[in-house]
Amino acid sequence: MTRGGETREARSDRLRCGAGGGAARPAGEGSSGPCLCGCISPVPPPAPGHAAPPPAGDTGQLSNPSPALWNPNAAGEQLRWRLQSAGIAILEAASRLFQPATAAEGAWGLGLGDMNYARFLTATSAARKPSPIRIWTEILSRAPKSVISLATGSPNPNTFPFKTAVITTKQGNTIQFDEEVMKRALQYSPSAGIPELLSWLKQLQVKLHNPPTIHYPSSQGQMDICVTSGSQEGLCKVFEMLINRGDNILLNEPAYSGTLQALLPLGCNIINVPSDGHGIIPDSLKEVLSRWKPEDSKNPQKNTPKCLYTVPNGNNPTGTSLTSNRKKEIYELARKYDFLIIEDDPYYFLQFNKPWTPSFLSMDVDGRVIRADSFSKILSSGLRIGFITGPKPLVERIVLHTQVSTLQTSTFTQLLVAQLLHQWGEEGFLEHVDRVIDFYRNQKDAILAAADKWLSGLAEWHAPTAGMFLWIKVKGISDVKKIIEEKAIKKEIFFISGSDFYIDSSSPSPYLRASFSLASPEQMDMAFQRLAQLIKESL
């Protein structure tokens, strides 16, 4: 028996979908067919008089299907079953999907294993339901050309002004969008991402991180992934999914200002965890958590920390990176006090030393890590391609949010990146990453040389281990804001004042952030020469 007197078998059947989507059917119903929330979990067989079960060989998958999802010899029969069963489930989804299990189980009955995902969700996120129109868009994207669709409001691509495109890479290879591919590139696509990009990214995550959760049941934190319009969009959706006003959130200052500006309006209590040149200090985290007892996480009134946010590699702005041993200690504390870890890792592919430090995702035996990755630093910042990896019940919440906000990441940019990645293969991709790292390593060496030359005795800094930033503390000046935002601008040199990276940005700070991504070694040398003069004048 489980909580509320329900048998584990009955609860398992009702919660078959990892997002609680199994609640789209009550306990006791069958378990064949695709789940209409977009996952690959089963839904009940049709009622008498409705659609027949799927023909043999149909996987029933709506997310990440194999290219041979449709059996040409039985396409009509498969299509008829899929659309009929989809229609039935869509009509029922609005009133039944994500229904509460029992009062004792909390609000939304998510999770069968040790992780109680329901307790982490905001009311807004828990209330999200699949968009029927988005579901039909996904079904149509996988249907054979013989289908006659009067279902979706997709515009006719023949009216679009673009015909073909050829993109040439620096290696001289080309990516070609013929007329048919261009029509697809300019059209709506599934909210979680196009299948060929999702499958490539999943393989990459397994290769790089080998998450322990990859083979877990979907309801117990199985690894899942979705594409987002840059990792920042994904993170904002994660925050909206998890954070209520008054919740306690852990992070280490200084922190990326974009994250602070996303968190502060949510009205949460941001608790700083002290850090040093190697990131978060585990003993300091223990001290912060000592305000609570581990069992307090089961009592909502205790308001234990809900999650810890960190940039583990090349932290923006400090350039520091967490060591493997510190990550292990932090993860064990997360297990002890039952909080989630938001692993924001946009500089993972800009680590200067090998082997790369193991990620939190690689250690995640519970399904408590939500990882944000980005192609902005290594492929293009303007294409806006990021991806969120984490436990399926939570990733599905993000996809439901996408269904009613951006609808999807640009199909054009997804296809462009997918074709490039398939053209390269994993080996070619990692070779490109190595070339990018070599560039930034040289840039890092150049800015350190300029700092040694002009700022010795005036400031102090640590050599960054990843990323594209140098964090500088000016000696003898308690607040550099006026120097950076007034005097330096007049000298035509731009930096970011350190106060912008703190929860209280009005407090004085002797720090500044210098980026070494764009300037040439000669320009960095000139900038630090001018900065040194301004510091001397201000002392």
TAGI-V346242 format. One record per residue. RES is the residue in one small letter. PHI is phi in whole degrees, -180 to 180 (none if undefined). BURIAL is b if it has 9 or more other C-alpha atoms within 8 Angstrom, else e. Layout:
RES_PHI_BURIAL + RES_PHI_BURIAL
This chain:
m_none_e + t_-112_e + r_-58_e + g_78_e + g_84_e + e_-83_b + t_-70_e + r_-61_e + e_-65_e + a_-67_b + r_-65_b + s_-62_b + d_-68_b + r_-71_b + l_-108_b + r_-56_b + c_-72_b + g_-63_b + a_-94_b + g_82_b + g_-63_b + g_-61_b + a_-69_b + a_-69_b + r_-138_b + p_-76_e + a_-60_e + g_101_e + e_-78_b + g_-69_e + s_-144_b + s_-111_b + g_106_b + p_-85_b + c_-80_b + l_-85_b + c_-80_b + g_105_e + c_-90_b + i_-105_b + s_-81_b + p_-76_b + v_-128_b + p_-68_b + p_-68_b + p_-67_b + a_-71_e + p_-54_e + g_89_e + h_-105_e + a_-70_b + a_-80_e + p_-61_b + p_-66_b + p_-64_e + a_-58_e + g_99_e + d_-79_b + t_-75_e + g_75_b + q_-89_b + l_-107_b + s_-117_e + n_57_b + p_-76_b + s_-72_e + p_-58_e + a_-97_e + l_-58_e + w_-96_b + n_-81_b + p_-57_e + n_-77_e + a_-135_b + a_-59_b + g_-63_e + e_-67_e + q_-63_b + l_-62_b + r_-60_b + w_-65_b + r_-64_b + l_-71_b + q_-66_b + s_-66_b + a_-63_b + g_-61_e + i_-61_b + a_-67_b + i_-61_b + l_-64_e + e_-88_b + a_-61_b + a_-60_b + s_-98_e + r_-119_b + l_-71_b + f_61_b + q_-70_b + p_-61_b + a_-84_b + t_-140_e + a_-60_e + a_-69_e + e_-90_b + g_95_b + a_-69_b + w_-133_b + g_56_b + l_-97_b + g_94_b + l_-104_b + g_-88_e + d_-70_e + m_-80_b + n_-100_b + y_-66_b + a_-59_b + r_-70_e + f_-89_b + l_-81_b + t_-75_b + a_-61_e + t_-63_e + s_-67_b + a_-63_b + a_-83_e + r_-67_b + k_-127_b + p_-62_b + s_-85_b + p_-56_e + i_-65_e + r_-65_b + i_-65_b + w_-64_b + t_-61_b + e_-69_b + i_-60_b + l_-65_e + s_-66_e + r_-109_e + a_-83_b + p_-69_e + k_-65_e + s_-72_e + v_-69_e + i_-105_e + s_-107_e + l_-117_e + a_-91_e + t_-90_e + g_-96_e + s_-66_e + p_-67_e + n_-73_e + p_-65_e + n_-67_e + t_-91_e + f_-75_e + p_-80_e + f_-99_e + k_-114_b + t_-142_b + a_-153_e + v_-130_e + i_-113_e + t_-103_e + t_-86_e + k_-64_e + q_-84_e + g_92_e + n_-80_e + t_-123_e + i_-116_b + q_-113_e + f_-108_b + d_-77_b + e_-62_e + e_-69_e + v_-65_e + m_-64_b + k_-60_b + r_-68_b + a_-63_b + l_-96_b + q_-108_b + y_-59_b + s_-148_b + p_-57_b + s_-67_b + a_-78_b + g_128_b + i_-73_b + p_-57_b + e_-69_e + l_-77_b + l_-59_b + s_-65_b + w_-66_b + l_-66_b + k_-63_b + q_-62_e + l_-64_b + q_-63_b + v_-66_b + k_-66_e + l_-82_e + h_-120_b + n_44_b + p_-59_b + p_-58_b + t_-84_b + i_-60_b + h_-109_e + y_-69_b + p_-60_e + s_-61_b + s_-79_b + q_-115_b + g_95_b + q_-52_b + m_-61_b + d_-137_b + i_-150_b + c_-144_b + v_-89_b + t_-130_b + s_-80_b + g_84_b + s_-68_b + q_-64_e + e_-63_b + g_-61_b + l_-65_b + c_-61_b + k_-70_b + v_-62_b + f_-61_b + e_-64_b + m_-70_b + l_-107_b + i_-106_b + n_-97_b + r_-60_e + g_94_e + d_-67_b + n_-94_b + i_-125_b + l_-99_b + l_-158_b + n_-111_b + e_-83_b + p_-69_e + a_-130_b + y_-53_b + s_-63_b + g_-62_e + t_-68_e + l_-61_b + q_-72_e + a_-80_b + l_-82_b + l_-57_e + p_-66_e + l_-76_b + g_75_b + c_-85_b + n_-92_e + i_-90_b + i_-103_e + n_-78_e + v_-107_b + p_-55_b + s_-139_b + d_-138_e + g_-67_e + h_-120_b + g_87_b + i_-57_b + i_-92_b + p_-55_b + d_-63_e + s_-69_b + l_-64_b + k_-58_b + e_-65_e + v_-62_e + l_-74_b + s_-65_e + r_-67_e + w_-119_e + k_-100_b + p_-53_e + e_-72_e + d_-63_b + s_-63_b + k_-85_e + n_-115_e + p_-57_e + q_-68_e + k_-80_e + n_51_b + t_-67_b + p_-55_b + k_-86_b + c_-159_b + l_-117_b + y_-105_b + t_-154_b + v_-104_b + p_-77_b + n_-125_b + g_58_b + n_-46_b + n_-93_b + p_-110_b + t_-82_b + g_77_b + t_-83_b + s_-134_b + l_-73_b + t_-81_b + s_-61_b + n_-64_e + r_-66_b + k_-61_b + k_-62_b + e_-64_b + i_-65_b + y_-64_b + e_-66_e + l_-68_b + a_-63_b + r_-67_b + k_-66_e + y_-103_b + d_54_b + f_-122_b + l_-84_b + i_-115_b + i_-97_b + e_-97_b + d_-89_b + d_-126_b + p_-70_b + y_-108_b + y_-57_b + f_-85_e + l_-121_b + q_-83_b + f_-80_b + n_-121_e + k_-114_e + p_-72_e + w_-65_e + t_-68_e + p_-56_e + s_-85_b + f_-61_b + l_-58_b + s_-69_b + m_-101_b + d_-82_b + v_-82_e + d_-100_b + g_83_b + r_-121_b + v_-108_b + i_-112_b + r_-110_b + a_-111_b + d_-116_b + s_-145_b + f_-97_b + s_-62_b + k_-86_b + i_-122_e + l_-115_e + s_-174_b + s_-80_b + g_-82_e + l_-71_e + r_58_b + i_-121_b + g_-131_b + f_-153_b + i_-107_b + t_-120_b + g_179_b + p_-64_b + k_-52_b + p_-59_b + l_-89_b + v_-61_b + e_-64_b + r_-63_b + i_-65_b + v_-63_b + l_-62_b + h_-65_b + t_-60_b + q_-57_b + v_-116_e + s_-120_e + t_-82_e + l_71_b + q_-174_b + t_-77_b + s_-44_e + t_-63_b + f_-60_b + t_-69_b + q_-63_b + l_-65_b + l_-61_b + v_-67_b + a_-61_b + q_-65_b + l_-63_b + l_-66_b + h_-68_e + q_-66_e + w_-71_b + g_77_e + e_-60_e + e_-64_e + g_-65_e + f_-62_b + l_-68_e + e_-65_e + h_-63_e + v_-58_b + d_-61_e + r_-66_e + v_-65_b + i_-61_b + d_-58_b + f_-61_e + y_-70_b + r_-64_b + n_-65_e + q_-64_b + k_-62_b + d_-63_e + a_-68_b + i_-72_b + l_-66_b + a_-65_e + a_-66_b + a_-65_b + d_-60_e + k_-71_e + w_-110_b + l_-107_b + s_-58_b + g_87_e + l_-99_b + a_-151_b + e_-138_b + w_-162_e + h_-116_e + a_-67_e + p_-68_b + t_-98_b + a_-166_b + g_87_b + m_-144_b + f_-133_b + l_-118_b + w_-100_b + i_-117_b + k_-107_b + v_-81_b + k_-83_b + g_78_e + i_-128_b + s_-76_e + d_-144_b + v_-96_b + k_-56_b + k_-66_e + i_-62_b + i_-75_b + e_-94_b + e_-126_b + k_-68_b + a_-66_b + i_-63_b + k_-64_e + k_-87_e + e_61_e + i_-131_b + f_-112_e + f_-137_b + i_-112_b + s_-67_b + g_-61_b + s_-61_b + d_-69_e + f_-107_b + y_-120_b + i_-56_e + d_-98_e + s_-73_b + s_-86_e + s_-73_e + p_-65_b + s_-144_b + p_-87_b + y_-98_b + l_-144_b + r_-111_b + a_-116_b + s_-94_b + f_-113_b + s_-82_e + l_-106_e + a_-73_e + s_-76_e + p_-55_b + e_-66_e + q_-68_e + m_-63_b + d_-61_b + m_-66_e + a_-63_b + f_-72_b + q_-63_b + r_-68_b + l_-62_b + a_-59_b + q_-64_e + l_-65_b + i_-64_b + k_-61_e + e_-68_e + s_-92_e + l_-75_e
